[in-house]
Amino acid sequence: MNTYTKEETKNLIIGSSVALLFIAFLVYFNIQRNVWKNAEDTDYTLYATFNRTDGLVVGDKVRMAGIEVGHIEKSVLDEDFRATLTLKIRDDYHIPDDSSAAIVSSGIMGAKYIEIEPGGSEDFFPDGGEFTYTQDAIVLEELVDRIIALGKAKRKTSENTENKTTEE
Protein backbone atom coordinates (compact mmCIF):
# COMPACT_ATOMS: atom_id res chain seq x y z
CA MET A 1 0.00 0.00 0.00
CA ASN A 2 1.36 3.44 -1.01
CA THR A 3 1.35 6.04 1.70
CA TYR A 4 2.49 9.59 1.31
CA THR A 5 4.62 11.48 3.74
CA LYS A 6 3.31 14.66 5.33
CA GLU A 7 5.52 16.73 3.01
CA GLU A 8 4.21 14.96 -0.11
CA THR A 9 0.60 15.33 1.04
CA LYS A 10 1.13 19.03 1.71
CA ASN A 11 2.69 19.55 -1.75
CA LEU A 12 -0.17 17.65 -3.39
CA ILE A 13 -2.79 19.79 -1.64
CA ILE A 14 -1.00 23.05 -2.49
CA GLY A 15 -0.48 22.02 -6.12
CA SER A 16 -4.12 20.97 -6.51
CA SER A 17 -5.32 24.22 -4.91
CA VAL A 18 -3.20 26.33 -7.26
CA ALA A 19 -4.44 24.36 -10.28
CA LEU A 20 -8.09 24.75 -9.21
CA LEU A 21 -7.60 28.47 -8.58
CA PHE A 22 -6.03 28.89 -12.02
CA ILE A 23 -8.95 27.05 -13.66
CA ALA A 24 -11.44 29.20 -11.71
CA PHE A 25 -9.73 32.40 -12.97
CA LEU A 26 -9.83 31.12 -16.55
CA VAL A 27 -13.54 30.37 -16.28
CA TYR A 28 -14.25 33.77 -14.69
CA PHE A 29 -12.34 35.73 -17.35
CA ASN A 30 -13.95 33.72 -20.14
CA ILE A 31 -17.41 34.55 -18.75
CA GLN A 32 -16.48 38.25 -18.45
CA ARG A 33 -15.17 38.30 -22.01
CA ASN A 34 -18.41 36.79 -23.28
CA VAL A 35 -20.47 39.32 -21.32
CA TRP A 36 -18.47 42.21 -22.85
CA LYS A 37 -18.68 40.62 -26.31
CA ASN A 38 -22.47 40.31 -26.05
CA ALA A 39 -22.74 43.87 -24.76
CA GLU A 40 -20.80 45.15 -27.79
CA ASP A 41 -23.59 43.92 -30.07
CA THR A 42 -25.84 46.64 -28.69
CA ASP A 43 -23.21 49.39 -28.44
CA TYR A 44 -23.26 52.27 -30.88
CA THR A 45 -20.42 53.90 -32.78
CA LEU A 46 -19.24 57.52 -32.66
CA TYR A 47 -16.32 59.11 -34.48
CA ALA A 48 -13.86 61.73 -33.25
CA THR A 49 -11.05 63.27 -35.30
CA PHE A 50 -7.91 64.68 -33.66
CA ASN A 51 -4.73 66.33 -34.96
CA ARG A 52 -2.66 64.19 -32.59
CA THR A 53 -3.44 61.35 -30.21
CA ASP A 54 -0.06 60.92 -28.48
CA GLY A 55 -0.16 57.96 -26.09
CA LEU A 56 -3.74 56.94 -26.90
CA VAL A 57 -4.24 53.40 -28.23
CA VAL A 58 -7.03 51.10 -29.33
CA GLY A 59 -8.78 49.69 -26.27
CA ASP A 60 -8.33 52.80 -24.12
CA LYS A 61 -11.33 54.06 -22.19
CA VAL A 62 -13.91 56.65 -23.12
CA ARG A 63 -15.30 58.43 -20.05
CA MET A 64 -17.96 60.98 -19.28
CA ALA A 65 -17.94 62.69 -15.87
CA GLY A 66 -15.28 60.18 -14.83
CA ILE A 67 -17.49 57.15 -15.59
CA GLU A 68 -16.44 54.69 -18.28
CA VAL A 69 -19.03 54.79 -21.08
CA GLY A 70 -17.10 52.98 -23.81
CA HIS A 71 -13.74 52.30 -25.41
CA ILE A 72 -11.70 53.08 -28.51
CA GLU A 73 -12.34 50.40 -31.07
CA LYS A 74 -10.27 51.58 -34.03
CA SER A 75 -7.92 54.37 -35.12
CA VAL A 76 -7.07 55.35 -38.69
CA LEU A 77 -5.22 58.15 -40.41
CA ASP A 78 -7.49 60.13 -42.76
CA GLU A 79 -6.55 61.81 -46.04
CA ASP A 80 -5.61 65.04 -44.19
CA PHE A 81 -3.21 63.10 -41.92
CA ARG A 82 -5.47 63.43 -38.90
CA ALA A 83 -6.35 60.58 -36.55
CA THR A 84 -9.96 59.45 -36.73
CA LEU A 85 -10.97 57.29 -33.79
CA THR A 86 -13.92 54.92 -33.76
CA LEU A 87 -15.52 54.94 -30.31
CA LYS A 88 -17.83 52.20 -29.08
CA ILE A 89 -20.31 53.69 -26.60
CA ARG A 90 -22.54 51.52 -24.41
CA ASP A 91 -26.15 51.78 -25.50
CA ASP A 92 -27.39 52.76 -22.04
CA TYR A 93 -25.54 56.10 -22.30
CA HIS A 94 -27.02 58.78 -24.54
CA ILE A 95 -24.64 61.60 -25.40
CA PRO A 96 -25.94 65.05 -26.46
CA ASP A 97 -25.02 65.82 -30.07
CA ASP A 98 -23.27 69.08 -29.16
CA SER A 99 -20.81 67.37 -26.79
CA SER A 100 -17.03 67.61 -27.16
CA ALA A 101 -14.29 65.00 -26.85
CA ALA A 102 -10.84 65.66 -25.37
CA ILE A 103 -7.79 63.49 -24.88
CA VAL A 104 -6.74 63.73 -21.24
CA SER A 105 -4.51 61.76 -18.89
CA SER A 106 -5.04 60.57 -15.36
CA GLY A 107 -2.20 62.42 -13.69
CA ILE A 108 1.08 63.76 -15.02
CA MET A 109 2.39 60.44 -16.31
CA GLY A 110 -0.90 58.52 -16.19
CA ALA A 111 -2.73 56.61 -18.89
CA LYS A 112 -4.59 58.62 -21.52
CA TYR A 113 -8.27 58.33 -22.30
CA ILE A 114 -11.02 60.28 -24.01
CA GLU A 115 -13.19 62.48 -21.79
CA ILE A 116 -16.54 63.48 -23.24
CA GLU A 117 -17.83 66.84 -22.06
CA PRO A 118 -21.61 66.72 -22.48
CA GLY A 119 -23.33 69.59 -24.23
CA GLY A 120 -26.74 71.07 -23.50
CA SER A 121 -28.64 69.76 -26.51
CA GLU A 122 -31.76 67.66 -26.02
CA ASP A 123 -30.89 65.69 -29.17
CA PHE A 124 -28.49 62.77 -28.92
CA PHE A 125 -25.81 61.39 -31.24
CA PRO A 126 -27.17 58.74 -33.58
CA ASP A 127 -25.21 55.60 -34.34
CA GLY A 128 -22.34 56.74 -36.60
CA GLY A 129 -22.41 60.34 -35.33
CA GLU A 130 -19.26 62.48 -35.22
CA PHE A 131 -17.99 64.99 -32.67
CA THR A 132 -17.67 68.46 -34.18
CA TYR A 133 -15.36 69.77 -31.44
CA THR A 134 -12.33 67.81 -30.22
CA GLN A 135 -9.28 68.75 -28.17
CA ASP A 136 -5.92 67.10 -28.89
CA ALA A 137 -3.60 65.50 -26.40
CA ILE A 138 -1.22 67.76 -24.52
CA VAL A 139 2.31 66.44 -24.84
CA LEU A 140 4.20 66.81 -21.57
CA GLU A 141 7.56 67.35 -23.27
CA GLU A 142 6.19 70.26 -25.32
CA LEU A 143 4.69 71.81 -22.21
CA VAL A 144 8.01 71.60 -20.36
CA ASP A 145 9.82 73.11 -23.38
CA ARG A 146 7.38 76.04 -23.40
CA ILE A 147 7.87 76.66 -19.68
CA ILE A 148 11.67 76.61 -20.09
CA ALA A 149 11.47 79.01 -23.05
CA LEU A 150 9.27 81.39 -21.04
CA GLY A 151 11.74 81.22 -18.12
CA LYS A 152 14.69 81.99 -20.40
CA ALA A 153 12.87 84.91 -21.99
CA LYS A 154 11.94 86.30 -18.58
CA ARG A 155 15.54 85.94 -17.33
CA LYS A 156 16.87 87.72 -20.44
CA THR A 157 14.37 90.57 -19.96
CA SER A 158 15.31 90.78 -16.28
CA GLU A 159 19.05 90.90 -17.10
CA ASN A 160 18.49 93.65 -19.71
CA THR A 161 16.54 95.69 -17.18
CA GLU A 162 19.30 95.28 -14.55
CA ASN A 163 22.00 96.30 -17.06
CA LYS A 164 20.09 99.50 -17.96
CA THR A 165 19.67 100.36 -14.28
CA THR A 166 23.40 99.98 -13.50
CA GLU A 167 24.39 102.07 -16.55
CA GLU A 168 22.36 105.06 -15.32
C-alpha angles and dihedrals in degrees: 000000000000115000125181126223120240090256093052092047091050092050091048092052093047093047092048091048092051091048092049091047091050091050090048091053091049091051092046094050092045090053091048091049091052091048091052091044092052091046091054090063089070098038120107130224129240129178129219126182122206134180090224135006101187110184096002117121140178110282096034118134130267112210138185119194087351094302120117108244100165147325142252109269102178142001127200137171112241128213091271091055093252124134114249113195125201109216123198109210122192111250094234090067118075114196121203111245093236093058124123132223124216133181108233136163132226099241132335096302098015130125118284125237140162117265116200115210106204119229128215099252120123090214119084133216112269121222105287094024122149132219111242094198122047133164120214127230118276110232111219094212092055091049092052090048090053092050091050091048091050090049092050092048091049092048091050091050090048092050092049090051092050092049092052091049094052092047092058 
